């Protein structure tokens, strides 16, 4: 598998990065994990506008899904042959309604479903192209899911947004690459069931036995160097900060 960081800023885009979006590729299949603010423009650096094969939305906060409205425009109003065939979109219950409401003026109430084939995510295991996918509900103010993507004996686990939870630890068990949010700063914010800090991300990776940790979803007002140091104090494996356009072979 190849992982490309399309965007990794938390809460709102930074001057350097779009919000959460990650491209996973294997056997010519392209799965996008989240499409937050600014992601659609950056995505076009890495693949064609119509080359995605499936999309997973971890939850329905704007910094993880709002560019789906722009992508709807690109797919529905394609000027060289009419709307694109529907692409599978996996998201929490209510995803179609959320995106339709955010767009505010789709031609009809069902226009989104003409170009997006919506599937409701629950804790489960299923196939997406060449990938085996496991999803678990994590701790966040809205319904949110972490995802584990497996292919050819390798695995990638993406936390989405979450507070501390055993569900994420189980999802990341022995994973080859753990892409984990670290929005908070240890000793500064202490709001349960919202976000992890760098230390908590490191502790989760250590308990899960993850082989590599990549910290992501760090907002522009959070010092990433602090979170990186905090994670390294409690996790012995390699730790990186996600950066736009970074790639990882898994």
C-alpha positions as CSV (number, residue, x, y, z in Angstrom):
1,X,0.0,0.0,0.0
2,X,1.0,3.6,-0.6
3,X,-0.2,6.3,1.8
4,X,-0.1,10.0,0.6
5,X,-0.9,12.8,3.0
6,X,-3.2,15.1,1.1
7,X,-4.0,17.3,4.1
8,X,-3.3,17.0,7.8
9,X,-4.3,20.2,9.5
10,X,-6.8,19.9,12.3
11,X,-10.0,22.0,12.8
12,X,-9.2,24.5,9.9
13,X,-6.6,24.7,7.1
14,X,-3.2,26.1,7.9
15,X,-1.1,28.2,5.6
16,X,0.8,25.0,4.6
17,X,-1.9,22.3,4.7
18,X,-5.5,21.4,3.9
19,X,-7.5,19.7,6.5
20,X,-7.7,15.9,7.0
21,X,-7.4,13.8,3.8
22,X,-5.3,10.7,3.1
23,X,-5.0,8.8,-0.2
24,X,-4.4,5.0,0.1
25,X,-3.5,3.1,-3.1
26,X,-2.9,-0.5,-4.0
27,X,-3.3,-2.6,-7.1
28,X,-4.4,0.6,-9.0
29,X,-7.3,1.2,-6.6
30,X,-7.5,4.6,-4.9
31,X,-9.3,5.0,-1.5
32,X,-9.5,8.4,0.0
33,X,-9.9,8.7,3.8
34,X,-11.7,12.0,4.6
35,X,-12.0,15.1,2.4
36,X,-11.8,18.2,4.7
37,X,-11.5,21.9,3.9
38,X,-9.1,22.5,1.0
39,X,-8.5,18.8,0.3
40,X,-10.0,18.6,-3.2
41,X,-7.6,21.1,-4.6
42,X,-4.6,19.4,-3.1
43,X,-5.8,16.0,-4.1
44,X,-5.4,16.9,-7.7
45,X,-1.6,17.0,-7.2
46,X,-1.7,13.3,-6.6
47,X,-4.4,11.9,-8.8
48,X,-6.9,12.9,-11.5
49,X,-10.2,14.5,-10.4
50,X,-12.2,11.4,-11.4
51,X,-9.6,8.8,-10.5
52,X,-10.8,8.0,-7.0
53,X,-12.5,4.6,-6.6
54,X,-14.0,5.0,-3.1
55,X,-14.2,7.5,-0.2
56,X,-14.4,6.9,3.6
57,X,-15.6,9.7,5.8
58,X,-14.6,9.2,9.5
59,X,-17.3,11.6,10.7
60,X,-19.3,14.6,9.6
61,X,-17.4,17.6,11.0
62,X,-16.5,20.1,8.3
63,X,-12.7,19.6,8.6
64,X,-13.2,16.0,7.5
65,X,-16.0,16.1,4.9
66,X,-16.9,19.6,3.7
67,X,-15.0,19.4,0.4
68,X,-17.3,16.6,-0.6
69,X,-19.7,19.5,-1.6
70,X,-17.1,20.8,-4.1
71,X,-16.5,17.2,-5.3
72,X,-20.2,16.9,-5.9
73,X,-20.0,19.9,-8.2
74,X,-17.1,18.3,-10.1
75,X,-18.9,15.0,-10.5
76,X,-22.5,16.2,-11.1
77,X,-21.7,19.1,-13.5
78,X,-18.9,17.4,-15.4
79,X,-19.0,19.3,-18.7
80,X,-17.8,16.5,-21.0
81,X,-20.6,14.0,-20.8
82,X,-22.9,14.6,-17.9
83,X,-22.7,13.4,-14.3
84,X,-20.1,10.8,-13.3
85,X,-21.2,7.3,-12.3
86,X,-21.7,7.0,-8.6
87,X,-18.6,6.4,-6.5
88,X,-18.9,4.5,-3.2
89,X,-18.9,6.8,-0.2
90,X,-18.7,5.1,3.3
91,X,-19.8,7.4,6.2
92,X,-21.8,7.6,9.4
93,X,-25.6,7.5,9.3
94,X,-26.9,10.7,7.8
95,X,-24.0,11.4,5.5
96,X,-26.1,12.1,2.5
97,X,-28.4,14.5,4.4
98,X,-25.4,16.3,5.9
99,X,-23.8,16.9,2.6
100,X,-27.0,17.9,0.9
101,X,-27.8,20.4,3.7
102,X,-24.2,21.8,3.6
103,X,-24.5,22.3,-0.2
104,X,-27.9,24.0,0.4
105,X,-29.1,24.0,-3.2
106,X,-28.7,20.7,-5.0
107,X,-31.0,20.4,-8.0
108,X,-33.1,17.8,-6.2
109,X,-33.1,16.2,-2.7
110,X,-31.5,13.1,-4.2
111,X,-28.9,14.7,-6.5
112,X,-26.0,13.7,-4.2
113,X,-26.9,10.1,-4.6
114,X,-26.6,10.3,-8.4
115,X,-22.9,10.7,-8.1
116,X,-22.2,9.2,-4.7
117,X,-23.2,5.7,-3.7
118,X,-23.7,6.1,0.0
119,X,-23.0,3.3,2.5
120,X,-23.7,3.6,6.2
121,X,-20.7,2.7,8.4
122,X,-21.1,0.7,11.5
123,X,-18.5,-1.3,13.5
124,X,-17.8,-4.0,10.9
125,X,-15.4,-5.7,8.5
126,X,-16.0,-5.4,4.7
127,X,-14.1,-5.3,1.4
128,X,-13.4,-2.1,-0.5
129,X,-11.7,-2.9,-3.8
130,X,-8.5,-4.9,-2.9
131,X,-8.6,-3.8,0.7
132,X,-10.1,-5.5,3.8
133,X,-11.5,-2.7,6.0
134,X,-12.3,-2.8,9.7
135,X,-14.2,0.1,11.3
136,X,-14.8,0.8,15.0
137,X,-16.7,3.6,16.7
138,X,-14.4,6.0,18.5
139,X,-15.0,8.7,21.1
140,X,-16.0,12.1,19.7
141,X,-19.0,14.4,20.2
142,X,-20.6,13.1,16.9
143,X,-20.7,9.6,15.5
144,X,-17.1,8.9,14.4
145,X,-15.1,5.9,13.2
146,X,-11.6,4.8,13.1
147,X,-10.6,2.6,10.2
148,X,-8.0,-0.2,9.6
149,X,-7.1,-0.9,6.0
150,X,-5.4,-4.2,5.2
151,X,-3.8,-5.5,2.0
152,X,-1.3,-8.2,1.2
153,X,-0.5,-8.8,4.9
154,X,0.1,-5.2,5.7
155,X,-2.1,-2.7,7.6
156,X,-2.7,1.0,8.0
157,X,-4.9,2.3,10.9
158,X,-6.4,5.8,10.9
159,X,-7.9,7.1,14.1
160,X,-10.2,9.8,12.7
161,X,-11.0,12.2,15.6
162,X,-11.2,10.6,19.0
163,X,-10.5,10.8,22.7
164,X,-8.8,7.9,24.5
165,X,-10.6,4.6,23.8
166,X,-9.8,0.9,23.9
167,X,-11.6,0.6,20.6
168,X,-8.8,2.5,18.8
169,X,-6.2,0.5,20.6
170,X,-7.8,-2.7,19.4
171,X,-8.1,-1.3,15.9
172,X,-4.4,-0.5,15.8
173,X,-3.2,-3.8,17.2
174,X,0.1,-4.7,15.6
175,X,-0.6,-2.3,12.7
176,X,2.3,-1.4,10.4
177,X,1.5,2.3,10.3
178,X,-0.7,4.1,12.8
179,X,-2.0,7.5,11.5
180,X,-3.2,9.0,14.7
181,X,-4.7,12.4,15.6
182,X,-2.9,14.5,18.2
183,X,-4.9,17.8,18.3
184,X,-4.4,18.6,22.0
185,X,-1.3,19.4,24.0
186,X,-0.4,17.3,27.1
187,X,-1.0,19.4,30.2
188,X,-2.9,22.1,28.4
189,X,-6.2,20.8,27.1
190,X,-8.0,18.1,29.1
191,X,-11.4,17.5,27.5
192,X,-12.5,13.9,27.5
193,X,-13.9,12.2,24.5
194,X,-12.9,14.9,22.0
195,X,-9.2,14.6,20.9
196,X,-5.9,13.0,21.8
197,X,-2.7,14.8,22.7
198,X,0.7,13.7,21.6
199,X,1.4,11.7,24.7
200,X,-2.0,9.9,24.5
201,X,-1.3,9.0,20.8
202,X,2.0,7.6,21.8
203,X,0.6,5.6,24.7
204,X,-2.1,4.2,22.4
205,X,0.5,3.2,19.8
206,X,2.6,1.5,22.5
207,X,-0.3,-0.4,24.0
208,X,-1.4,-1.5,20.6
209,X,2.1,-2.6,19.5
210,X,2.0,-0.4,16.4
211,X,5.2,-0.5,14.4
212,X,5.2,3.1,13.3
213,X,3.3,6.2,14.5
214,X,2.4,9.3,12.3
215,X,0.8,12.2,14.2
216,X,-1.8,14.1,12.3
217,X,-4.7,16.5,12.7
218,X,-2.6,19.1,14.6
219,X,-4.3,22.5,14.5
220,X,-2.3,25.6,13.5
221,X,-2.5,26.9,17.1
222,X,-0.9,23.7,18.5
223,X,2.9,23.3,18.5
224,X,3.6,20.1,16.6
225,X,7.2,19.8,18.1
226,X,5.8,19.5,21.6
227,X,3.4,16.7,20.5
228,X,6.1,14.9,18.7
229,X,8.4,15.0,21.8
230,X,5.6,13.9,24.0
231,X,4.8,10.9,21.8
232,X,8.4,9.9,21.6
233,X,8.7,9.8,25.4
234,X,6.2,7.0,25.6
235,X,6.5,5.1,22.3
236,X,9.8,3.4,21.3
237,X,9.0,3.0,17.6
238,X,9.5,5.6,14.9
239,X,7.3,8.7,15.2
240,X,6.7,11.2,12.4
241,X,4.6,14.3,12.0
242,X,2.3,14.1,9.0
243,X,3.1,16.7,6.4
244,X,1.2,17.5,3.1
245,X,2.6,15.5,0.2
246,X,4.4,13.1,2.4
247,X,4.2,9.5,1.2
248,X,4.7,6.1,3.0
249,X,5.1,2.7,1.5
250,X,3.4,0.1,3.8
